[in-house]
Amino acid sequence: MPIRSKEIIIKSKRSWFDLGFSEIFSFKDLFILLIRRDFVTSYKQTILGPFWVVIQALAGSAVFTVIFGNIAGIPTDGHPAFLFYLCGNMAWQYFAQVFGLGSNALQSNIGLFSKVYFPRLIPPLTQAFSSLLNFIIQLIVLLFAIWIYRSSNPGSITCLSPFIFLLPLLVLQSAMLGLGVGFIISATSVKYRDLSRLAG
């Protein structure tokens, strides 16, 4: 009796907007463990540890201040050049880190994916949360720098606007945009590896 071959087609029954956050919540222990792992391994065997985040922010802002502020003479609308570039550099670094994590989400976690089942969004989301910790450290440095400048220049126009309470929404938007575009590149780079190099 001949054996009939069967073709099984697996289709997703979820909508595009159903990201399975309830399933991610059921793996909250793994989520917290991976956040701790990513943050610890980033500064393992380093002398300064998390202070590198502060040094990178200050050094990058100093370079931009010298090049764009002193040499190129680009105006900053009356704001101190160092604080201006520190704020912009901090926001860009967070977006760039999240975008890079999303672009390498599949390749960098292939070892975990092949061992046991868990929601595939967990590794890139935990890495984005680890980058958020770095962003918070840099934000504290920015607020401290603004306080120092305001103390030494009482008549300065540099101050904190009430719109600062919208900062969590802007951070969430940056994270969603970076991860979303990064996931597209990560999925496409499985076949076309050149995209991951272009994204890097």
N, C-alpha and C positions, 0 to 999 in steps of 0.2 A: 504494500500500500504506500503510495508516494506521500512524502511529508510536505505539507503546504507551508510555504514561508509566509510569515506575518510581518507586516510593516507597522510599527507603532510610531505614531506622531504625537509628541508631547507639546502641548501649547499652554501658554500662561493664561489663566482665567482672571488674573487681576488687572485692574486698570493701570494706566501709567502713573496715576497719582497715589496708588496704594503701595507705599514703600515698606510696609510691614513693620511699623514702629512698635507694635505690640509684641511681635516676635523678638525684636531687638531688646525690648524691656525684659523679656523672660531670660535673656542672656546677660543681665546687668552685671553679674559677677565677672564674667569674661571681659565685659566692657571696661570695668574699673581696673582689672588686672592688666589689660593691654595699655591703658593710659599710664599706669604706674611704670610698666616696662619701658614704654617709649620715652618717658621723661627721664627715667634713671639712666637708660643706656645712652641717651644723648650727651650726658655729662659724666659718664663713667670714666675713671682714670684721667680726669682733668683736674688741674690745680684750682682753678677759679670756679669751676662748676657753673651754676646759673648766672654768675656775674658776666659770663661771655655774652649773654643776651644784652646786658647793659652796655658792655664795651662795643659790641657791634653797632648798636643804635647810635651811641655817641660818636664813634669814629666815622660812621657813614654820614651823619649829619654834619660833622666838621668838614669832611671832604666836599660835600655839596655846598656848604657855606663859603668855602674858599674859592671853589671853581665858579659856581653860579652867582654867588653874592659879591665876592671881591673882584674876581677876574672878569667875568662876563657882565657884572653889574645888573643882573635881572632884578627888578623891583619885587617886593613882597607885600605891597599895599600897606606899608607902615609898620608891619609886624617885624620883630627881630628875626633875622635870617636863620639863626641857629634853631630857634623854636619852630619856625615855619617848616624847615626841612626835616626836623626831628619828627614832627607830626606826620608829614607826608611819607617819609621813609618808613615809619612804623606801620602805617596802613598798607603800604605797598608790600612790605616784607611778609605781612600776614597773608595777604592774598596770594603772593608768589609761592609761599610755603604750602598753602592748601592746594593750590593748582598743581604744584609738583607732586604732592602726595596722591591726588586724584589721578594724575597721568600715569603713575607707576603702581596703582592700586592692585592690579592683577599680577604683574611681574614680581613685585617685592613681597607678596604674600602667597606665592604659589605653594610654598611648603606647608603653610597652615591649611590652605584650601584642599589639598590632596589628602589630608589625614583624617579630618572629622568634619561633620556638618555643623555649620552655624551660619547665621545671616551674613552674607558676603559684604554688607555695608559696614560691619563692625570695625574691621581693621582701618580703613580710611577715615572713618568717623573718630575713632580713638586717636589717630595721629593728628587729626584736625583739632581735637580737644587739647592735645599736648602742645600744639602750636598756639592755641588760645592762652595757655598758661604763660608762654613766652610773651605774647601780646600784652597780657595783664601786667607783667613785670615792666615792660617798656612803657606802658601807660602810666604806671606809678612814677617812673623816671621823668616822663613828660610833665606830669602834674607837679612834681617836685621842682623841676626846672622852671616852670611857669611861676611857682610860688617864690623862688629865689629872685627871678627877674622882677616880679611885682614888688618885692620887698626893697630891692635896690633902686627901682624906678617907680615911685608912687604915682606919677602922672602919666604912666604909659596907657595906651589904648588896649594893650593885650590883657584880656580877661576871659573868664569862662562864661560862655553863653548858655542860656537855658536849654538850647538845642543839644547840649551834651547828654541829656537824658534819652535822646534818640540814638546814642552811640550803640547800644546793644542791637538795634535793628540794622544799623549799617554793618556791624560785624557779622550778623547772621546773613545778610545779603551777600557780603563778600565771600563767606564760607560756602553758601549755596551755589554762587556763580562759579567759584574756583573748583569745587568738587564736581559740579555738573559738567562743565566743559572738560575737566580732567578725566571724568569717567568715560566720556565719548572718545577721547584720545586713547585712553587705556584699553578700551574694548577694540578700537580699530587697530591699535599697535600690536595686537596679538597676531594679526596677519601681516601688517605693514610696520615693521620695527622702526622705520625711519621717523615716524611721527613722534615716538617717545624721545628720540634724539633732538628733534626740532622743538619739542615742548620743554626739554631741559635747558 
